[in-house]
Amino acid sequence: MKYVLVIEQDEVTAQAVMAELKGHGFSVQWADNGSTGLAMAVAGRYDSIILARRLPDIDGLTIVATLREQHIHTPILMLSVPAGVDASVEHLRSSGDDYLTKPFTSGELAARLAMLQRRGEDANLSASLVSGPLQLELDTQRVTRDGQALELLPSEVKLLAFLLRNIGQRVTSTMLFEQVWGYPFDPGNQIIEVHIDRLRRKLVGPGAPTLLTLRDGGYRLQAS
């Protein structure tokens, strides 16, 4: 079982978050202020932390910085105002963590939290992402299929890394905009469709994973 700490002053939001996570099998504890949450994060052993960006006593980013200074590297998913308004979430992304803008849809929170935890596990366990004959070396950003290098643009490598970390899982356009391109979802922007189509064609080969566009929206990298 995965253990999650929720640091959120608003009881309605906190209860909704906890209900969703418990429904997905997480064990959850709640702190309604930054001071208590920070103390719990330091003292406890959590698999991840959900943290409100704005708290009445301690700013959420200050909590992140304090934990990292104490060499506590628990993955953190921050609940934030839209990125266009709160540019300081860039500092959170740079530390390898994630944020989710309010309001968010049911099921999205648990999915993003699970992705964040897997990403942390990947970073600890392997210097590469592999599916069949396809391999992405994280340090050099080199992509090969059966040992032969593939010519990918930097943005395509970043997209592929995200898909490999979540192979077999449905990812939405919102996730890709925020996690790969770093800005909020824009339904009129075709950048994702263009990159998906181009990457799909470059990945084709015996045993390689297939990049699917799903009928209900979103995409999935499917292992062969």
Secondary structure, DSSP 8 states (H G I E B T S, - for coil): --EEEEE-S-HHHHHHHHHHHHHTT-EEEEESSHHHHHHHHHHS--SEEEEES--SSS-HHHHHHHHHHTT----EEEEES-TTT-TTHHHHHHTT-EEEESS--TTHHHHHHHHHHHHHHHHHH-SEEEETTEEEETTTTEEEETTEE----HHHHHHHHHHHHTTTS-B-HHHHIIIII-S---TT--HHHHHHHHHHHHH-STT--EEEE-TTSSEEEE--
